[in-house]
Protein backbone atom coordinates (compact mmCIF):
# COMPACT_ATOMS: atom_id res chain seq x y z
CA UNK A 1 0.00 0.00 0.00
CA UNK A 2 2.84 2.39 0.84
CA UNK A 3 4.60 1.75 -2.50
CA UNK A 4 1.36 2.29 -4.41
CA UNK A 5 0.67 5.58 -2.62
CA UNK A 6 4.23 6.75 -3.18
CA UNK A 7 4.11 5.79 -6.86
CA UNK A 8 0.90 7.71 -7.49
CA UNK A 9 2.18 10.71 -5.54
CA UNK A 10 5.27 10.80 -7.77
CA UNK A 11 3.29 10.41 -10.99
CA UNK A 12 0.80 13.07 -9.96
CA UNK A 13 3.63 15.47 -9.08
CA UNK A 14 5.19 15.09 -12.53
CA UNK A 15 1.80 15.35 -14.21
CA UNK A 16 0.84 18.44 -12.25
CA UNK A 17 4.08 20.28 -13.05
CA UNK A 18 3.84 19.73 -16.81
CA UNK A 19 0.05 19.57 -17.33
CA UNK A 20 -1.80 20.56 -14.18
CA UNK A 21 0.11 23.80 -13.70
CA UNK A 22 -0.77 25.32 -17.10
CA UNK A 23 -4.37 24.11 -16.68
CA UNK A 24 -4.47 25.87 -13.30
CA UNK A 25 -3.17 29.04 -14.93
CA UNK A 26 -5.93 28.82 -17.53
CA UNK A 27 -8.47 28.70 -14.72
CA UNK A 28 -7.13 31.66 -12.75
CA UNK A 29 -5.90 33.98 -15.51
CA UNK A 30 -7.56 37.35 -15.31
CA UNK A 31 -5.77 39.83 -17.51
CA UNK A 32 -4.00 40.27 -20.81
CA UNK A 33 -0.77 42.18 -21.51
CA UNK A 34 -2.89 44.36 -23.79
CA UNK A 35 -2.27 45.58 -27.34
CA UNK A 36 1.03 47.10 -28.33
CA UNK A 37 0.77 50.86 -28.18
CA UNK A 38 3.31 53.29 -29.53
CA UNK A 39 3.02 56.03 -26.98
CA UNK A 40 6.07 57.32 -25.20
CA UNK A 41 9.37 56.33 -26.76
CA UNK A 42 12.06 56.58 -24.09
CA UNK A 43 15.78 56.35 -24.70
CA UNK A 44 16.78 52.67 -25.04
CA UNK A 45 20.19 51.10 -24.50
CA UNK A 46 20.79 47.60 -25.82
CA UNK A 47 23.37 45.78 -23.72
CA UNK A 48 25.37 42.83 -25.09
CA UNK A 49 27.96 40.82 -23.17
CA UNK A 50 30.33 38.96 -25.48
CA UNK A 51 33.15 36.48 -25.12
CA UNK A 52 34.89 35.40 -28.33
CA UNK A 53 31.90 36.17 -30.56
CA UNK A 54 33.75 37.51 -33.60
CA UNK A 55 31.64 35.31 -35.90
CA UNK A 56 28.38 36.96 -34.78
CA UNK A 57 28.93 40.22 -32.94
CA UNK A 58 29.06 42.68 -35.86
CA UNK A 59 25.86 41.30 -37.40
CA UNK A 60 24.17 41.29 -33.99
CA UNK A 61 25.00 44.95 -33.34
CA UNK A 62 23.90 45.98 -36.85
CA UNK A 63 20.65 44.13 -36.27
CA UNK A 64 19.98 46.20 -33.14
CA UNK A 65 20.92 49.49 -34.80
CA UNK A 66 18.49 48.73 -37.64
CA UNK A 67 15.51 48.30 -35.33
CA UNK A 68 12.23 50.04 -36.09
CA UNK A 69 12.85 52.58 -33.33
CA UNK A 70 14.01 56.22 -33.53
CA UNK A 71 17.74 56.06 -34.20
CA UNK A 72 18.46 59.03 -31.94
CA UNK A 73 16.81 57.20 -29.03
CA UNK A 74 18.69 53.91 -29.34
CA UNK A 75 22.29 53.02 -28.58
CA UNK A 76 24.25 49.83 -28.01
CA UNK A 77 26.86 48.92 -25.41
CA UNK A 78 29.00 45.84 -25.99
CA UNK A 79 31.10 44.52 -23.13
CA UNK A 80 33.89 42.28 -24.37
CA UNK A 81 34.60 39.91 -21.50
CA UNK A 82 38.26 39.22 -22.07
CA UNK A 83 37.73 38.21 -25.71
CA UNK A 84 40.82 37.03 -27.58
CA UNK A 85 39.45 36.27 -31.06
CA UNK A 86 38.99 39.73 -32.56
CA UNK A 87 35.57 40.50 -31.06
CA UNK A 88 36.76 43.96 -29.96
CA UNK A 89 38.07 44.80 -33.41
CA UNK A 90 34.84 43.65 -35.04
CA UNK A 91 32.81 46.00 -32.84
CA UNK A 92 35.23 48.89 -33.33
CA UNK A 93 35.08 48.45 -37.11
CA UNK A 94 31.39 49.36 -37.10
CA UNK A 95 32.42 52.99 -36.54
CA UNK A 96 29.01 54.14 -35.35
CA UNK A 97 28.70 56.82 -32.62
CA UNK A 98 25.74 54.93 -31.17
CA UNK A 99 27.96 51.93 -30.34
CA UNK A 100 30.12 51.84 -27.21
CA UNK A 101 32.71 49.12 -26.64
CA UNK A 102 33.79 48.33 -23.10
CA UNK A 103 36.59 45.93 -22.28
CA UNK A 104 36.33 43.74 -19.17
CA UNK A 105 39.77 42.45 -18.26
CA UNK A 106 40.46 39.94 -16.84
CA UNK A 107 37.45 37.88 -17.82
CA UNK A 108 34.84 37.99 -15.05
CA UNK A 109 31.67 36.57 -16.61
CA UNK A 110 28.46 37.81 -18.16
CA UNK A 111 26.78 39.04 -14.99
CA UNK A 112 29.50 41.50 -14.01
CA UNK A 113 29.71 42.59 -17.64
CA UNK A 114 26.01 43.50 -17.52
CA UNK A 115 26.50 45.38 -14.25
CA UNK A 116 29.23 47.47 -15.82
CA UNK A 117 27.26 48.19 -18.98
CA UNK A 118 24.09 49.22 -17.15
CA UNK A 119 26.10 51.53 -14.89
CA UNK A 120 27.15 53.47 -18.00
CA UNK A 121 23.95 53.12 -20.02
CA UNK A 122 22.10 56.37 -20.80
CA UNK A 123 18.81 54.62 -21.63
CA UNK A 124 15.75 54.63 -19.40
CA UNK A 125 14.93 51.18 -20.75
CA UNK A 126 17.69 48.57 -20.85
CA UNK A 127 17.36 45.79 -23.42
CA UNK A 128 19.44 42.64 -22.96
CA UNK A 129 20.53 40.78 -26.09
CA UNK A 130 22.68 37.71 -26.60
CA UNK A 131 25.77 38.16 -28.75
CA UNK A 132 24.38 35.83 -31.43
CA UNK A 133 20.70 36.78 -31.49
CA UNK A 134 18.81 38.38 -34.36
CA UNK A 135 15.79 40.52 -33.51
CA UNK A 136 12.85 40.97 -35.84
CA UNK A 137 12.65 44.67 -36.88
CA UNK A 138 9.84 45.56 -34.46
CA UNK A 139 11.22 43.68 -31.43
CA UNK A 140 12.58 46.65 -29.48
CA UNK A 141 9.49 48.78 -30.18
CA UNK A 142 7.23 46.01 -28.94
CA UNK A 143 9.28 45.46 -25.79
CA UNK A 144 9.27 49.18 -25.02
CA UNK A 145 5.54 49.57 -25.73
CA UNK A 146 4.76 47.15 -22.91
CA UNK A 147 6.15 49.69 -20.44
CA UNK A 148 3.18 51.96 -21.18
CA UNK A 149 1.66 49.96 -18.31
CA UNK A 150 3.16 51.57 -15.20
CA UNK A 151 2.88 48.27 -13.32
CA UNK A 152 5.30 46.58 -15.71
CA UNK A 153 8.95 46.61 -14.73
CA UNK A 154 10.39 43.85 -16.88
CA UNK A 155 9.43 42.45 -20.28
CA UNK A 156 10.62 39.29 -21.98
CA UNK A 157 10.09 38.47 -25.64
CA UNK A 158 9.81 35.26 -27.65
CA UNK A 159 13.05 33.45 -28.37
CA UNK A 160 12.83 31.13 -31.38
CA UNK A 161 15.50 28.47 -31.77
CA UNK A 162 16.31 27.82 -35.39
CA UNK A 163 17.25 24.26 -36.29
CA UNK A 164 18.75 24.40 -39.80
CA UNK A 165 20.45 21.03 -39.44
CA UNK A 166 17.25 19.37 -38.32
CA UNK A 167 18.85 17.61 -35.33
CA UNK A 168 16.79 15.91 -32.65
CA UNK A 169 18.48 18.05 -30.01
CA UNK A 170 17.44 21.21 -31.84
CA UNK A 171 13.94 19.84 -32.35
CA UNK A 172 13.57 19.03 -28.67
CA UNK A 173 14.93 22.42 -27.66
CA UNK A 174 12.54 24.21 -30.01
CA UNK A 175 9.52 22.22 -28.82
CA UNK A 176 10.44 22.84 -25.18
CA UNK A 177 10.82 26.56 -25.84
CA UNK A 178 7.37 26.70 -27.47
CA UNK A 179 5.91 25.00 -24.41
CA UNK A 180 7.69 27.46 -22.09
CA UNK A 181 6.48 30.41 -24.15
CA UNK A 182 2.90 29.16 -23.83
CA UNK A 183 3.38 28.99 -20.05
CA UNK A 184 4.75 32.55 -20.06
CA UNK A 185 1.70 33.76 -21.96
CA UNK A 186 -0.55 32.28 -19.28
CA UNK A 187 1.60 33.59 -16.42
CA UNK A 188 1.44 37.11 -17.86
CA UNK A 189 -2.34 36.87 -17.75
CA UNK A 190 -2.17 35.81 -14.10
CA UNK A 191 0.31 38.44 -12.92
CA UNK A 192 4.02 37.92 -13.50
CA UNK A 193 6.21 35.55 -15.49
CA UNK A 194 8.49 33.32 -13.43
CA UNK A 195 11.18 32.57 -16.02
CA UNK A 196 12.30 34.73 -18.95
CA UNK A 197 14.15 34.45 -22.26
CA UNK A 198 17.64 35.78 -21.61
CA UNK A 199 18.26 36.81 -25.22
CA UNK A 200 15.40 39.30 -25.56
CA UNK A 201 14.51 41.12 -22.34
CA UNK A 202 14.03 44.68 -21.16
CA UNK A 203 13.93 46.34 -17.74
CA UNK A 204 13.26 49.82 -16.42
CA UNK A 205 16.65 51.32 -15.63
CA UNK A 206 15.64 52.37 -12.12
CA UNK A 207 14.65 48.80 -11.22
CA UNK A 208 17.99 47.26 -12.15
CA UNK A 209 19.98 46.09 -9.14
CA UNK A 210 23.66 45.06 -9.52
CA UNK A 211 24.13 41.32 -9.21
CA UNK A 212 26.85 39.05 -7.87
CA UNK A 213 29.14 37.33 -10.37
CA UNK A 214 27.50 33.95 -9.77
CA UNK A 215 23.93 35.23 -10.27
CA UNK A 216 21.95 34.08 -13.30
CA UNK A 217 20.84 37.46 -14.75
CA UNK A 218 17.73 36.31 -16.60
CA UNK A 219 16.46 34.63 -13.44
CA UNK A 220 17.65 36.81 -10.56
CA UNK A 221 16.85 40.19 -12.11
CA UNK A 222 13.15 39.47 -12.88
CA UNK A 223 12.67 38.08 -9.38
CA UNK A 224 14.12 41.26 -7.90
CA UNK A 225 11.76 43.30 -10.05
CA UNK A 226 8.85 41.35 -8.53
CA UNK A 227 10.28 41.96 -5.05
CA UNK A 228 10.12 45.69 -5.82
CA UNK A 229 6.41 45.43 -6.57
CA UNK A 230 6.45 45.51 -10.38
CA UNK A 231 5.21 42.96 -12.90
CA UNK A 232 7.26 40.80 -15.25
CA UNK A 233 5.39 40.03 -18.47
CA UNK A 234 5.88 38.14 -21.72
CA UNK A 235 5.33 39.67 -25.17
CA UNK A 236 4.92 37.02 -27.82
CA UNK A 237 5.20 39.56 -30.62
CA UNK A 238 8.71 40.71 -29.65
CA UNK A 239 10.74 38.03 -31.41
CA UNK A 240 14.40 37.04 -31.49
CA UNK A 241 16.04 34.18 -33.37
CA UNK A 242 19.04 32.08 -32.35
CA UNK A 243 20.56 28.89 -33.70
CA UNK A 244 19.74 25.83 -31.60
CA UNK A 245 22.53 23.64 -30.30
CA UNK A 246 23.00 20.62 -32.53
CA UNK A 247 24.97 18.32 -30.22
CA UNK A 248 23.36 16.65 -27.22
CA UNK A 249 26.46 17.01 -25.01
CA UNK A 250 26.54 20.79 -25.54
CA UNK A 251 22.84 21.05 -24.72
CA UNK A 252 23.30 18.94 -21.59
CA UNK A 253 26.19 21.09 -20.34
CA UNK A 254 24.21 24.26 -20.98
CA UNK A 255 21.20 22.88 -19.09
CA UNK A 256 23.34 21.84 -16.13
CA UNK A 257 24.92 25.29 -15.96
CA UNK A 258 21.60 27.13 -16.15
CA UNK A 259 19.95 24.80 -13.63
CA UNK A 260 22.83 25.11 -11.16
CA UNK A 261 22.77 28.90 -11.25
CA UNK A 262 18.97 28.90 -11.02
CA UNK A 263 19.02 26.69 -7.91
CA UNK A 264 21.37 29.13 -6.20
CA UNK A 265 19.14 32.01 -7.30
CA UNK A 266 16.06 30.27 -5.91
CA UNK A 267 17.79 29.78 -2.58
CA UNK A 268 18.90 33.41 -2.41
CA UNK A 269 15.43 34.74 -3.30
CA UNK A 270 13.53 32.16 -1.25
CA UNK A 271 11.59 34.90 0.53
CA UNK A 272 9.46 35.07 -2.64
CA UNK A 273 8.00 31.70 -1.62
CA UNK A 274 6.37 33.37 1.39
CA UNK A 275 2.54 33.41 1.24
CA UNK A 276 2.56 37.21 1.27
CA UNK A 277 3.56 37.06 -2.41
CA UNK A 278 0.29 35.28 -3.11
CA UNK A 279 -0.12 33.54 -6.42
CA UNK A 280 3.43 34.35 -7.50
CA UNK A 281 4.78 32.23 -4.62
CA UNK A 282 2.76 29.27 -5.96
CA UNK A 283 4.02 29.93 -9.49
CA UNK A 284 7.62 30.04 -8.34
CA UNK A 285 7.21 26.88 -6.27
CA UNK A 286 5.67 24.80 -9.06
CA UNK A 287 7.29 26.23 -12.19
CA UNK A 288 10.81 26.45 -10.79
CA UNK A 289 11.43 24.75 -7.44
CA UNK A 290 9.49 21.54 -8.08
CA UNK A 291 10.44 21.55 -11.80
CA UNK A 292 14.15 21.52 -10.92
CA UNK A 293 13.58 18.69 -8.42
CA UNK A 294 11.54 16.43 -10.72
CA UNK A 295 14.40 13.95 -11.10
CA UNK A 296 13.52 12.74 -7.60
CA UNK A 297 9.87 11.75 -8.23
CA UNK A 298 10.85 10.41 -11.66
CA UNK A 299 13.44 8.07 -10.15
CA UNK A 300 11.12 7.14 -7.31
CA UNK A 301 8.28 6.32 -9.74
CA UNK A 302 10.56 4.03 -11.75
CA UNK A 303 11.73 2.19 -8.64
CA UNK A 304 8.26 1.85 -7.11
CA UNK A 305 6.66 0.59 -10.32
CA UNK A 306 9.52 -1.93 -10.75
CA UNK A 307 8.82 -3.26 -7.27
CA UNK A 308 5.09 -3.49 -8.05
CA UNK A 309 5.50 -5.46 -11.29
CA UNK A 310 3.05 -8.37 -11.25
CA UNK A 311 -0.13 -6.33 -11.14
CA UNK A 312 -1.25 -5.62 -14.75
CA UNK A 313 -1.70 -1.90 -14.08
CA UNK A 314 1.66 -1.38 -12.43
CA UNK A 315 3.42 -3.61 -14.95
CA UNK A 316 2.01 -1.37 -17.70
CA UNK A 317 3.20 1.76 -15.86
CA UNK A 318 6.68 0.29 -15.48
CA UNK A 319 6.71 -0.78 -19.12
CA UNK A 320 5.69 2.69 -20.28
CA UNK A 321 8.60 4.22 -18.38
CA UNK A 322 11.02 1.66 -19.83
CA UNK A 323 9.83 2.50 -23.35
CA UNK A 324 10.22 6.22 -22.69
CA UNK A 325 13.74 5.92 -21.31
CA UNK A 326 14.77 3.41 -23.99
CA UNK A 327 13.75 5.89 -26.68
CA UNK A 328 15.66 8.59 -24.79
CA UNK A 329 18.71 6.33 -24.77
CA UNK A 330 18.39 5.85 -28.53
CA UNK A 331 18.37 9.64 -28.88
CA UNK A 332 21.46 9.99 -26.71
CA UNK A 333 23.42 7.23 -28.45
CA UNK A 334 22.62 8.87 -31.79
CA UNK A 335 24.26 12.06 -30.57
CA UNK A 336 20.89 13.80 -30.48
CA UNK A 337 20.54 13.52 -34.25
CA UNK A 338 17.32 11.46 -34.52
CA UNK A 339 14.67 13.80 -35.91
CA UNK A 340 11.52 11.82 -35.16
CA UNK A 341 9.37 13.18 -32.35
CA UNK A 342 8.83 9.66 -31.07
CA UNK A 343 12.51 9.75 -30.10
CA UNK A 344 13.47 13.36 -29.51
CA UNK A 345 10.55 14.16 -27.19
CA UNK A 346 11.43 11.51 -24.56
CA UNK A 347 15.11 12.18 -25.25
CA UNK A 348 14.85 15.90 -24.52
CA UNK A 349 12.51 15.33 -21.56
CA UNK A 350 15.10 13.00 -20.05
CA UNK A 351 17.98 15.32 -20.90
CA UNK A 352 16.59 18.37 -19.12
CA UNK A 353 15.64 16.37 -16.03
CA UNK A 354 18.99 14.57 -15.85
CA UNK A 355 20.71 17.95 -16.24
CA UNK A 356 18.62 19.35 -13.39
CA UNK A 357 19.57 16.31 -11.31
CA UNK A 358 23.27 16.87 -12.00
CA UNK A 359 22.83 20.54 -11.09
CA UNK A 360 21.10 19.55 -7.84
CA UNK A 361 24.11 17.45 -6.86
CA UNK A 362 26.39 20.37 -7.67
CA UNK A 363 24.20 22.73 -5.65
CA UNK A 364 24.28 20.43 -2.62
CA UNK A 365 28.08 20.30 -2.91
CA UNK A 366 28.26 24.10 -2.98
CA UNK A 367 29.47 24.35 -6.58
CA UNK A 368 29.04 27.63 -8.46
CA UNK A 369 29.74 28.57 -12.06
CA UNK A 370 30.60 32.08 -13.19
CA UNK A 371 32.50 31.60 -16.46
CA UNK A 372 31.54 29.44 -19.42
CA UNK A 373 31.98 29.21 -23.16
CA UNK A 374 28.92 30.67 -24.96
CA UNK A 375 26.49 28.28 -26.66
CA UNK A 376 27.17 27.65 -30.31
CA UNK A 377 24.35 26.81 -32.66
CA UNK A 378 24.11 24.29 -35.43
N, C-alpha and C positions, 0 to 999 in steps of 0.2 A: 504493500500500500504506500509506503514511504517513497519507494522508487518511482511509482506511477505518479504520485503527486509532484515529485521533484521534476520528472520528465515534462509533465504538462506545464508546470510553472516556467521551465526554461523555454519551451516552445512558444508559450504565450508571450513571454518577454520579447523574444525575437520577432514574433509576428506583430506585436504592438508597436515596436520601434519602427519597423519598415512599412507597416500597413495601418495599424490602429492610430498611430500618431497623426499622419496626414488626414485620416478620416475625422479624427477629433478636431483638427484645425478647420476642416470644412464645416463642422457643426457649430463652431464658436466664432468663426470669422465675422467681422462686423463692419469693416471699412475697406475702401479701395485706395491705392496710392493717388488716384485721381488722374485726369488727363494732363499731358505735358503742356505747360503754359510757357510762353516766352515773355515773361515780365521783366523783372530786373535782371541785368546781366553784369554780375560782379566780376572783378578781376580774378582770373583763374591761373594758378600755377600747377603745371603738370610735373610731378616728381618721379624720376626714374633712377633706381639704384642698379648699377651694372658692374659685373665682374667678368672680364674676358668675353665681351659680347660684340667683338668687332664685326662679326658676320651679320648682325641684326641692328645694331644701335643706330646707325645713320638713317636707315629706313624707318625705324620706330619713331625717331625724333621728327623726321619729315612728316610722318603720318599725323602726329599730334599738331604740328604747325599748320597743317592743311585742314584742320577741323572747321566745321561750319559754325564758327564762333568769331566775334570781332577780333581781328588780328591784334589790335592795340590793347586788348584785354586778356591776352593769353601769352604766357611765357613758359619755358621749359627749363628745369634744372636737372642735370645729370650728375650723379655722384659716382665717380669711378672708384670702386672699392679695391684699390691696389692692383688694377688691371695691368697685365704685362703683354697683351697681344695686339696693341694698337688701338684699343677702344678710345683712349683719350684723343688720339690723332684724328680718328674718324669723326668724333664730335666736333673737334676744333675746325675741321675742314668744312663744316656746314656754313661757317662764317655768317651767322645770323644774330643780330643784336638781342633777339628774344631768347637765345639759348645761353645758359650759363653752365660751365663745366667746373665741378668741384672735384678735387682729388683727395681721397681718404687713404692715408698712408701712415702706418702699415695697415693691411687689410683688417677690418674689424667687424664685417658682416653687414647685412642689409638693414637691420633695425637701426643701428647707429648711423648708417648712411642717411636713412630717412629723417632721423632726428636733426642731423646737420642741415639737410636740405630745407626742411620746414622752418628751421630757425632763420633762414635767409630768404624764405619765399615771400614775395610781396602780395601774393594773391589772398583774397578773403576766402576762396574755396580752393582746397588742395586736392588735386586728382592724383591718384597713385596708379602708375602703369608699370607693367613688366617690361624688361628690356627687349623682349621679342614679340610683343603683342601688337596687333594691328586693329585700330578702332575703326568702326564704320563712321562716315563723315559727320553724322549727327550725334555721336556718342557723348561728347562733352556737353553739348547743349542740353541733351536730355537728362544727364546727371545733374547739371546745374538747375534746370527747371524744377526739379523735385524739391529744391530748397525754398521754393515759394511758400511751402508749408513751414511755418515757423517752428513746428514741433519736430521737424526732421533735422537731425544733426549729422547723419551719415547715410550715404547712398551707395549701393553696390549694383553693378550692371550684370549683363549676361555674358559669361565667358563661354565661347564655343570652341571646342577642341576639334581641329581639323585632322583627318586621318587619311592623308593621301596615299599611304602605302597599304591601307586596308587591313592593318594588323588586328588580331583579336584584342591585344592590349589597348590599342587606340579605340576600338569599338566599345570595349567595356568601360573605358574612361569616359567616352562621349555619352554613353547611355546613363552612367552614374551621374554625370554632370546635369543631364536633362532632368533626371529624377530630383536632384538637389535644387535645381532652379524652380521646379514645380513646388517643392516644399517652401522655398523662399517666397514665392508668390503668395502662398497661403499664410505664411507667417507675417508678411507685410499687411495682410488684411486683418490680422489679429492684433498686431501692435508693432513688434520689432522682429527683425531677422536675427537669428542666432549666429549663423555662419555666413561669411561673405566670400566673394570672388576677388582674390588678391590682385588680379591684373587689371581690374577696372572698378575703382572705388573713388569716392570723394567724401571729404569731411569739411565741416566749417572750421576755419583756421583757429578760432578761439576755443574750440573743443579739443584740439589736439594736445595730448599730454606726452612729453618725452618718455620713451620706453627703455627698459634695460636691454642689454645686448642679446640676452637669451630669449626675449619676448618674441612671440609670433605676431607680427604687426596686424595682419588681417584677421586676427582673432582677438587679441588684447585690446586694440584700439576701439573697435565697435562696442565691446563690453564696457569700456570706460565711458563711452558716449552715453550708453544706457544708464550707467551709474550717475551721470550728470543730469539725468532727467529728459534726455532727448530720444527720439526714435531713430532706429536704423531700418531702412526700407530697401526693397529690391525693385529695380526698374528693368523690366524685360526688354524694353525697346532701346536701351543703351548697350550696344553690342561690341564685344572685342573678340578677335580670333587669335588662336595660338595653335601651333602644331602639337599634336598629342605625342606622348612618348611611344616609341615603337617596341622597345624591348621590355620584357616583363621584369627583369632585374632592376632596371632603372626606375620603373614605376613603383616597385616594392620599396626601394630605398627612399624614394621621395615620400611615399605614404608613411613609412616609419618615422622619417624626420618631422613631417608635419604633425603626426599624431603625438610624438614625444613632446614637441613644443606646445601643442594644444593641451596636453595633460598638465603640464606645468602651469599654463595660463589658467586652466580651470581651478587648479588648487589656489593660485594667487588671487583669483577673483571669486572665491567660493562664497563670499557674502551675498552674491547675486542669487544664490540658491535659497536665501531666506524668504519665508512667506510674504514679507512686506513687499517684495517685487512681483507679487501676484502671478499672473499667467506666464510672465517671462521666466520666472523661476522654474515652472513646470516645463517650459520649452527647453530651457538650458539643460535641465536634468535628463529629459528624454532624448533630445536631439544630439546632445554632446556627451554628457557623462555616461549614460547607459549605452549609447552607441559605441563609444570607445571601449567599453567593457564587455561587449557582446561575445568575445572569444570565450568567456567563462561559461555562459549558458549554452553556447554552441557545443563546447567540449563536454559539458555535463549531460546534454541531451544525447549525444552520441554514446557516451558510456552507459547511461541509464537504459536507453533502448537496446543496447547490446546485451545487457544483463536481463532484460525482459523478453528476449527472443524466445519464442515458443507459442506465445499468444499471437494469433493471426494479425491483430491490429498493430501490436508493437513490433512484430517481425516486419510488417510493411513499412512502418516508420523508420526502422533501422535500415531497411533496404533502400528506402528513398534517400536517406543521408549518404549511404555508400555510393549510390549512383551519382549524386551531386558531387561528392568529393572525388570520385573517380574521373568524372568529366573535367573537374578542376585540375586534376593531376595531368590529364591529357593536354590541357591548355598550357600548363607549366612546362611539361617536357617538350612541347613544341616551340618553346621560347616565346609564348604568347602570340603566335602567328596564326592560329586557327581562327577563321573569320566567321564561323557559324555560331549563331546565338546560343544554340544548344550547348556549346562548349564555352564560349567566352563569358556568358552570364554567370554560370557557377564558378568559373575560373576567377573572374574579377571580384565576385562576392567573397570568395575565399581569400583572395589576395589582400583585400582591404582589411579584412578581419584578422588575418594572420599578422599583417603589418601593425595593426593596433595592438595585438597581443605582444609583439616584439617591443613596441614602444612602451607598453605597460611594464614590462620587465625592466627596461631601461629607466623608466621613471622611478620604480621602486628601488633601484640601485643608485639613484641620485644623478644619473647621467643627464647632461645638457648638451645641446648642439647650437653653436653660434654661426660657424662658417660651413659652407657647402658649395659644391659646384652646381651652377644653375642647370635646370632641366633642359634637355635638348630634344627637340621634336624629331619626327620621322624624317 
